[in-house]
Amino acid sequence: MNKHKALTIGLFGFGVVGEGLYKVLQQTPSLKAHIKKVCIKHPGKARNAPADLFTTEKDDLLFDNEINVIVEVIDDADAAFHIVSTALHQGKAVVSASKKMIAEHLLEILALQQQTGLPFLYEAAACASIPVIRNLEEYYDNDLLHGIRAIVNGSTNFILTKMFEDKLAYGEALLLAQQLGFAESNPKLDVEGYDALNKWTFLLTHAYGITAQPDDILFTGIQNIQLTDANVAKEKGFDIKLVAQAQKLKSGQVAAFVLPQFVTKDDHLSFVRNEYNGVVIESGFSDKQFFYGKGAGSFPTASAVLSDISALRYDYHYEYKKLYHHTPAELSNDFYLRVFVSFDKLNEVPKDEFEWIEEWHGGQERSYLVGVIHFEKLVAHKWWKHQGISLIVTPQPVIEDIEIRNLKKRSLELAGII
């Protein structure tokens, strides 16, 4: 495609994002892109667009020779992959916002792109209005990328903000998020960390060339965070955020996880509130860059889809430079994490799994400990996912083997732990 070629779009889905894209395209005539047909699931639903625009037959879009771009913004991962694979085989460029589908089918999608030579773009699948994928692709060399930390789920960030600022209990904050449309009626994908995990799976590909499956990455959400945890954090001058983190180790391998984290007040991520997302990228010579923007919503997500559609005029492809033109990095489990663990009296925390424990407190309702544990033990034993236990990593949580001997000799204060 080139900038003079008109883009004729077949759109799958007309929910919050699909309708947002429809409205945005009406306001950007210079793009020379228009939606010819929209495939929907429920034809009886009232929509703010002409009735003849809609169909329930996917083949009306996938096998229409006039349609040269397929945009899919649906929430069914299996159906989305069928749409994407069929469209690529039919010679159509594809733009997607389906993070779960991309995470689960990444290797197949990479093969399809190589086979067809066609672009498959998905900036809207991670962080909505923040162009994080394009930046990782174009501006950060694998050898110089030291680390990336991100808040990639607006729903959990909204809940945590309300727990801190309005002192709401977790259940109250979740209910408010649902009432305002920031969390689904079944919020499991967001609050238990699955949404952030899916996004992190393919962001690691663009950052380090890692092609991991979701099962390869250790994660949890905020479902077990207590108001007492928020109070402890405030006493120590911290916020709590659900942070997706990747850090290059001295071995050249990468430590990666998605876990609740104590964040210091001067950390860029502490400024990310409510439904916003934020990304901090640290590289060898340019130090840290901070990207901030709305991570959800009709127009913020539609703007990312629009950016991908616009890039198709210039035949833009993801080159996956870290995967194909560098030596891809590998995930490692051979490091340690500084952690804070709080738990109720009904739960047992295996203290013998910790390398060392600096503090152990008992209270009337909750007990907590602060210590260091080998990452492999967290991977192997999931006691920390039990209801009633909250595990939160501390600021600068990653400790490598060469540091552990010295760290054991330091006091709690010198170690930088709570």
C-alpha positions, 0 to 999 in steps of 0.5 A: 500500500502507499499513501495515495491508495484508499483504504477500504475497511472491513470492521469486526465489532461495533462496541466501545472501540468499534463505534469510536473508530467509526466516529474518528474516521468521519473526522479524518477525511485526509486519511482516505479510509472508509468502512465499507462493512461492519460484522456484528454478532447481535443484529437487533441492537440499536446502533448509531450508524446506517443499518445497511453498514452492518452484516452478521456474515463474516465472509461478506468482509473476508472475501470482499475483494474491495476490502483491503484492510480488516480491523477486528476489535472483538472480545472472542479470542478464538473468533479473532484468530480465525478472522486474522488468519483468514484475512491474511490468507486473503491478501488483506492487511490486518489491524487488531486490538485483541490482546488475549488472541495475540498472546495465545497465538503469537507464534502462529501469527508471526509465521503467518506474517512471514508467509504472507508478507502482509502487515499485522498491527496491534498498537491498540492491544497494549496501553491504548493511546500510548504508542509503546509497541512502535517505540519498542520496535523503532527506538530501543536496541536490544543490547541497550534496553536495560528494563521496562516497567509498566502499568498496562491495565486501567481497571486495576489502577483505578481500583488501587487509586480509590483504595489509596485516595478515598480509603475504600476497601477493595470490594467497594473500589471494584464496585465503583469501577464497575459502575463507571464502566472501567471494570466488567461485570465479571472483572476476573481478567482485569483484577486477577492480572490476566489482561496485564499478562496477555499484554506483557507477553507480546510486549516482551517480544518487541522489547527483547525478542522473547516469544513466551506463552502466557503460562511462561510468565509469573503473575498475579493481580490485585484480588488479594490486596487489603486496605491494611496493605494500602495503609502500610504502604502509605505509612512508608511513603509508597503507593501500590500498583500492578506493575509488569516488569522486565529487567536485563540481568547480568547474564544477558537473560531477562527477569519478567513478571506481573505483580503488585509492587510498592512504588516510591513517590518519586517513581514515574509510575506513582503519578499514574492514577485512575484508568491511566496507563504508564510505561517507563523504559530504561536504556543504556545511554538515554536513561529513562523515558516515561510514556503516559496516557489513557489505557482504555476507553472509546476514543483513546483506543480508537486513536491507536487503531487509527494510527495503525490504519494510517501506517498501512498507507506506508506499508508499515510492518513490525520488523520484530528486530529483536527477534529476527535481527538480534539474538533473542533474549531468554527468560530466567528464573535464576534471581531473587525478589524482595517481597512483602507478604501479608496474610490472615490467620487461616493461611500458612506462609512457608518461611523456610522457602525464604532466603532470609526474612528481615521482619515478622509481625503479628497483629490481631487481623493480619500478619506480614513479613518482609524478605527475599525469596528465589524466583524459582520457588515462587514459580514452583509453589503457588501458596502466594496466590491463595485467598487471604495472602497478598504478595507485593514486591518492593521497590527495586525488587530484583536481586541477582545471585552475586548480590545476595551474600552482601544483602544478607549482611545488611540491615533492613534499612540499608537493604532498602526494604520496608 
